[in-house]
Amino acid sequence: MNYQQRDMFNKRFDGADYKDKRDRQRLTGQLKRIWAYMLDGNWYTLRSIAEGVRAPEGSVSAQMRNLRKPRFGGHTIEKEYMGGGLYHYRLVRNVHSE
């Protein structure tokens, strides 16, 4: 993991109910696991990511939104409709942030 990636995981989260002391370690762990899981550039459903990283689907969705934010790297999360209300997602790294 290079310096920029370490720095990406050392950012504060936000939200109406966010408490740094209570939530930071848990959310940072989720973000790291999701990042590592999706780094291969393959397509994944929300459920498969959630099962693979042991986190609720809602948390995975929120963390994918975080990965899009500039302070977490400004990465692209591509989304493609598969049918029947199901989507799959792919991480495209922002190499300029690394």
LINZIVEN-V579402 format. One record per helix or strand of 2 or more residues. SS is the DSSP state (~ for helix, > for strand). FROM is the first residue (numbers start at 1). TO is the last residue. If there is no record, write none. Layout:
BEGIN
SS&FROM&TO  SS&FROM&TO
END
This chain:
BEGIN
~&3&8  ~&20&38  >&44&45  ~&46&53  ~&57&68  ~&70&72  >&76&83  >&86&92  ~&95&97
END
